[in-house]
Amino acid sequence: MSMSELLLVCGSVLFAAGWLLIPAYVGSYLGRSRAIGSGPGFALGILLGWLGVIIVLCFPYRGLVRKCPFCAEMILREAVVCKHCCRPIPAAPQKR
């Protein structure tokens, strides 16, 4: 194996790590604490790279959203009316 072939292989490995593996891990890690979850965060990171990580960062934190009891779509915790099914939402129990 010549030196130029070795450099090409090393460059390819570094490119794969920098563009695919690291953003996939970061997307998975950040997705755990957000409304998207770690699986879709990993998928966005591996498919879109750093752009996928930026997309994961656009999702709200898990504590800020809840599911509508009628249509099961994600809504803000403070919502009074569901933006998807337009039904009034019962008050969420207060955490102590």
TAGIRA-V546039 format. One record per helix or strand. SS is the DSSP state (@ for helix, = for strand). FROM is the first residue (numbers start at 0). LEN is the number of residues. If there is no record, write none. Layout:
ss:SS from:FROM len:LEN
ss:SS from:FROM len:LEN
//
This chain:
ss:@ from:2 len:30
ss:= from:33 len:1
ss:@ from:37 len:11
ss:@ from:49 len:8
ss:= from:60 len:1
ss:@ from:61 len:3
ss:= from:64 len:3
ss:= from:73 len:3
ss:= from:80 len:1
ss:= from:87 len:1
//
